[in-house]
Amino acid sequence: MIQEALLRIGTRGSALALAQAAQVAAALAAAHPALAVPGAIATVPIRTTGDRVQDRPIYEIGGKALFTKEIEDALLAGRIDVAVHSGKDMPTFLPPGLTIGATLPREDPRDAFLSRIAPGIMDLPLGARVGTSSPRRAAQLLHERRDLKIVPLRGNIDTRIGKLDVGVADAAILAVAGLKRLGLADRITALVPLDQMLPAPAQGAIALEIRAEDERAALYVGAIDDAPTSLCIAAERVFLAVLGGDCRTPIAALARIDSDGATLQFRATILKPDGSVRLAAARDGAVGEAQAMAMDAGRELIDRGGPGFFA
């Protein structure tokens, strides 16, 4: 079937990744009648190193690229035409020859608080255990509550919820977007306010990666691109690039276009890994200046943080 398909979509094999690939395939089929024919789109699950290694934090074994490398290798080798990623999982700098061809409309970018014992972060008892393997989430939690104990929590969403249910942790922080895409929004105890926890750059966005020279794939995915999401994600990724950030560093950023469609708010935060210091930057301006604002905010935080801030 893969040889006969007009378009081959590569994705991780988790339930969330497959749900996102199905969302992409449906959007492509709706936009292109030729792709609506059964078998015209093939979904190719690819197991990544990040999926295989579950006993250590990602930042200890190579970073976010562990969720994308095998998929990007297949894309570069021509075994697939489009790679579907959770935007926040993509490395700061893409391999030569690859580019983000489109993004789907962004889901809620916020983080979700899940707990059996408390309605919110500030309601947890002293010394409560909160599950997360994200340095960004851990640092923001510790900035709010120095007493909290961070419990490493790896695995797919079902696995992490299962660990929470059996008492591995008293609470967990997961992305709202993933829970909603899997029909698990009812497991959310509370939405974490943005002033308490900014999301990872590109959180909530589904990004479609293609070969830079592949005009056919670019035409296909371009028809389903959500321009406002792409603009915001590009600004957040520029900010990340200015800071040289990766999954080891507590960096958060969110760009949002105002209801007038002409102005944009950019908010960003960097933290010491232990949450002891939090630096924030904000920019507001014209949509066309989104990347310039993000770069400027990044330079401000570099200057204020100084050398070795993340050490």
C-alpha positions as CSV (number, residue, x, y, z in Angstrom):
1,M,0.0,0.0,0.0
2,I,2.9,2.4,0.8
3,Q,4.2,2.2,-2.8
4,E,0.8,3.0,-4.3
5,A,0.0,5.9,-1.9
6,L,0.2,9.4,-3.3
7,L,1.4,10.7,0.1
8,R,3.2,8.8,2.9
9,I,2.9,10.3,6.4
10,G,5.5,9.3,9.0
11,T,4.7,9.5,12.7
12,R,5.5,8.0,16.0
13,G,3.4,5.0,16.9
14,S,1.9,6.2,20.2
15,A,-1.9,6.6,20.5
16,L,-1.5,10.4,20.5
17,A,0.9,10.5,17.5
18,L,-1.5,8.3,15.5
19,A,-4.4,10.4,16.5
20,Q,-2.5,13.5,15.3
21,A,-1.6,11.7,12.0
22,A,-5.2,10.8,11.5
23,Q,-6.2,14.5,12.0
24,V,-3.6,15.5,9.4
25,A,-4.8,12.8,6.9
26,A,-8.4,13.9,7.3
27,A,-7.5,17.6,6.7
28,L,-5.4,16.6,3.6
29,A,-8.2,14.5,2.2
30,A,-10.7,17.3,2.7
31,A,-8.4,19.8,0.9
32,H,-7.4,17.6,-2.0
33,P,-10.0,15.3,-3.6
34,A,-7.2,13.1,-5.0
35,L,-6.2,12.3,-1.4
36,A,-9.7,11.4,-0.4
37,V,-9.5,8.1,-2.4
38,P,-9.0,5.1,-0.1
39,G,-5.3,4.2,0.0
40,A,-4.1,7.6,-1.3
41,I,-2.6,8.5,2.0
42,A,-0.5,5.9,3.9
43,T,0.4,6.3,7.5
44,V,3.8,4.9,8.4
45,P,4.4,4.4,12.1
46,I,8.1,4.8,13.1
47,R,9.5,3.9,16.5
48,T,11.9,6.5,17.8
49,T,14.7,6.2,20.4
50,G,12.6,8.3,22.7
51,D,9.8,5.7,22.5
52,R,12.2,2.8,23.2
53,V,14.1,4.4,26.2
54,Q,11.6,5.0,29.0
55,D,13.7,4.6,32.1
56,R,15.6,7.9,31.9
57,P,14.7,11.6,31.4
58,I,15.0,12.7,27.8
59,Y,17.5,15.4,28.6
60,E,19.9,12.7,29.9
61,I,19.9,10.6,26.7
62,G,20.0,13.1,23.9
63,G,17.2,15.6,24.0
64,K,14.1,16.2,21.9
65,A,15.7,14.9,18.7
66,L,15.2,11.4,20.1
67,F,11.5,11.8,19.3
68,T,12.2,13.0,15.7
69,K,15.5,11.6,14.4
70,E,14.3,8.3,13.0
71,I,11.3,10.0,11.4
72,E,13.5,12.7,9.9
73,D,15.9,10.1,8.6
74,A,13.0,8.4,6.8
75,L,12.0,11.8,5.4
76,L,15.5,12.5,4.1
77,A,15.8,9.1,2.6
78,G,12.5,9.5,0.7
79,R,10.7,6.7,2.6
80,I,8.0,9.1,3.7
81,D,6.8,12.5,2.3
82,V,5.5,14.3,5.4
83,A,6.5,13.9,9.0
84,V,3.9,14.7,11.6
85,H,5.2,16.0,14.9
86,S,4.0,17.6,18.1
87,G,5.5,21.0,17.6
88,K,7.1,21.1,21.1
89,D,9.0,17.9,20.4
90,M,10.8,19.3,17.4
91,P,14.5,20.2,17.9
92,T,15.4,23.8,17.9
93,F,17.4,23.5,14.7
94,L,16.1,21.2,11.9
95,P,18.5,18.9,9.9
96,P,19.7,20.5,6.7
97,G,17.2,19.9,3.8
98,L,14.1,19.8,6.0
99,T,11.6,22.5,6.8
100,I,8.2,23.0,8.5
101,G,5.8,23.1,5.7
102,A,2.6,23.7,7.6
103,T,0.9,23.7,11.0
104,L,-2.6,22.8,11.9
105,P,-4.8,25.2,14.0
106,R,-3.3,25.2,17.5
107,E,-5.1,23.4,20.3
108,D,-5.1,24.9,23.8
109,P,-1.4,25.4,24.6
110,R,-1.8,25.4,28.3
111,D,-0.7,22.7,30.8
112,A,-3.2,20.7,32.8
113,F,-3.1,19.8,36.5
114,L,-4.2,16.2,37.3
115,S,-4.6,15.1,40.9
116,R,-6.5,12.7,43.1
117,I,-6.0,14.8,46.2
118,A,-6.1,18.5,45.4
119,P,-8.0,20.9,43.0
120,G,-4.9,22.9,42.1
121,I,-1.1,23.3,42.5
122,M,-1.4,25.7,45.4
123,D,-3.8,23.3,47.2
124,L,-1.4,20.4,47.3
125,P,-0.2,19.4,50.8
126,L,3.3,20.3,52.0
127,G,5.9,18.1,50.3
128,A,3.5,16.7,47.8
129,R,4.9,14.6,44.9
130,V,4.3,16.0,41.4
131,G,5.0,13.9,38.3
132,T,6.8,15.4,35.4
133,S,10.0,14.8,33.4
134,S,10.0,18.3,31.9
135,P,12.6,20.7,33.3
136,R,10.4,23.6,32.3
137,R,7.4,22.3,34.2
138,A,9.5,21.3,37.2
139,A,11.2,24.7,37.4
140,Q,7.9,26.5,37.3
141,L,6.4,24.2,39.9
142,L,9.3,24.8,42.2
143,H,9.2,28.5,41.7
144,E,5.6,28.5,42.9
145,R,6.1,25.8,45.6
146,R,9.7,25.2,46.9
147,D,8.4,22.3,49.0
148,L,7.1,20.2,46.2
149,K,8.9,16.9,45.3
150,I,9.4,16.4,41.6
151,V,8.8,12.7,40.5
152,P,10.1,11.7,37.1
153,L,7.2,10.6,34.9
154,R,8.0,9.2,31.4
155,G,5.9,7.3,29.0
156,N,2.8,8.0,26.8
157,I,-0.2,9.8,28.3
158,D,-2.0,6.6,29.3
159,T,1.1,5.4,31.1
160,R,1.6,8.6,33.0
161,I,-2.1,8.8,34.0
162,G,-1.9,5.1,35.1
163,K,1.2,5.9,37.3
164,L,-0.8,8.8,38.8
165,D,-3.7,6.5,39.5
166,V,-1.6,3.9,41.4
167,G,0.0,6.6,43.6
168,V,3.4,7.1,42.0
169,A,2.7,10.8,42.4
170,D,0.1,13.0,44.1
171,A,-0.3,15.1,41.0
172,A,0.9,15.3,37.4
173,I,1.3,18.1,34.8
174,L,0.4,17.2,31.2
175,A,-0.3,19.2,28.1
176,V,-4.0,20.0,27.6
177,A,-3.7,19.5,23.9
178,G,-2.7,15.8,24.1
179,L,-5.4,15.0,26.6
180,K,-8.1,16.6,24.5
181,R,-6.9,14.8,21.3
182,L,-7.1,11.5,23.1
183,G,-10.6,12.2,24.5
184,L,-9.2,12.4,28.0
185,A,-10.1,16.0,28.9
186,D,-12.3,14.7,31.7
187,R,-9.1,13.7,33.5
188,I,-8.1,17.3,33.9
189,T,-8.5,18.5,37.4
190,A,-7.6,22.1,36.6
191,L,-6.1,24.2,33.8
192,V,-2.8,25.8,35.0
193,P,-3.0,29.6,34.5
194,L,-0.5,31.0,32.1
195,D,0.8,33.4,34.7
196,Q,1.7,30.3,36.8
197,M,3.1,28.1,34.0
198,L,3.9,29.2,30.5
199,P,4.0,26.4,27.9
200,A,6.9,25.1,25.9
201,P,7.5,26.8,22.6
202,A,5.1,25.3,20.0
203,Q,3.1,23.4,22.6
204,G,-0.4,22.5,21.3
205,A,0.6,22.7,17.6
206,I,0.9,19.8,15.1
207,A,3.8,20.6,12.8
208,L,4.2,19.0,9.3
209,E,7.9,18.6,8.3
210,I,8.8,18.1,4.7
211,R,11.9,18.1,2.5
212,A,12.7,21.7,1.5
213,E,13.0,20.8,-2.2
214,D,9.8,18.8,-2.3
215,E,7.4,21.1,-4.1
216,R,4.7,18.4,-4.4
217,A,4.6,17.8,-0.6
218,A,4.7,21.6,0.0
219,L,1.6,22.0,-2.2
220,Y,-0.3,19.3,-0.4
221,V,0.5,20.5,3.1
222,G,0.3,24.2,2.3
223,A,-3.4,23.9,1.6
224,I,-4.0,22.9,5.3
225,D,-1.6,25.4,6.9
226,D,-3.1,27.6,9.6
227,A,-1.3,30.9,9.0
228,P,-1.8,32.4,12.5
229,T,-0.5,29.2,14.2
230,S,2.5,29.1,11.9
231,L,3.3,32.7,12.6
232,C,3.1,32.2,16.4
233,I,5.1,28.9,16.3
234,A,7.8,30.5,14.1
235,A,8.2,33.3,16.7
236,E,8.4,30.9,19.6
237,R,11.0,28.8,17.8
238,V,13.1,31.9,16.9
239,F,13.0,32.8,20.6
240,L,14.2,29.3,21.5
241,A,17.0,29.5,18.9
242,V,18.2,32.8,20.2
243,L,18.6,31.2,23.7
244,G,20.1,28.1,22.2
245,G,17.5,26.2,24.3
246,D,16.7,22.5,24.3
247,C,14.8,20.1,26.5
248,R,17.4,20.4,29.2
249,T,16.7,24.1,29.8
250,P,13.6,25.6,31.5
251,I,12.4,27.8,28.7
252,A,8.8,28.8,28.1
253,A,7.2,31.0,25.5
254,L,3.8,31.8,24.0
255,A,2.8,34.1,21.1
256,R,-0.9,35.0,20.7
257,I,-2.5,37.1,18.1
258,D,-5.1,39.5,19.4
259,S,-8.7,39.4,18.2
260,D,-8.1,42.3,15.8
261,G,-5.7,40.0,13.9
262,A,-3.2,42.7,13.6
263,T,-1.4,42.7,16.9
264,L,0.5,40.0,18.8
265,Q,1.4,39.4,22.4
266,F,4.7,37.6,23.1
267,R,5.4,36.3,26.6
268,A,8.5,34.3,27.6
269,T,10.2,33.0,30.7
270,I,13.5,31.4,31.6
271,L,14.2,29.8,35.0
272,K,17.0,28.3,37.0
273,P,16.5,24.5,37.0
274,D,15.6,24.6,40.7
275,G,13.1,27.3,40.2
276,S,15.0,29.7,42.4
277,V,15.1,32.5,39.8
278,R,12.5,33.3,37.2
279,L,13.1,36.0,34.5
280,A,10.2,37.1,32.3
281,A,10.0,39.2,29.1
282,A,7.0,40.6,27.3
283,R,6.5,42.2,23.9
284,D,3.4,43.6,22.2
285,G,3.4,44.8,18.6
286,A,2.3,44.3,15.0
287,V,1.9,40.7,13.8
288,G,4.5,41.4,11.1
289,E,7.1,42.0,13.8
290,A,6.5,38.7,15.6
291,Q,9.9,37.2,15.0
292,A,11.7,40.5,15.7
293,M,9.9,40.8,19.0
294,A,10.8,37.2,19.9
295,M,14.4,37.7,19.1
296,D,14.5,40.9,21.1
297,A,12.9,39.2,24.1
298,G,15.4,36.4,23.8
299,R,18.4,38.8,23.8
300,E,16.9,40.6,26.8
301,L,16.7,37.4,28.8
302,I,20.2,36.4,27.8
303,D,21.5,39.8,29.0
304,R,19.6,39.6,32.3
305,G,20.4,36.0,33.0
306,G,24.1,36.3,32.2
307,P,26.6,33.4,31.5
308,G,25.8,30.1,33.1
309,F,22.2,31.0,34.0
310,F,20.9,27.5,33.4
311,A,23.8,25.8,35.2
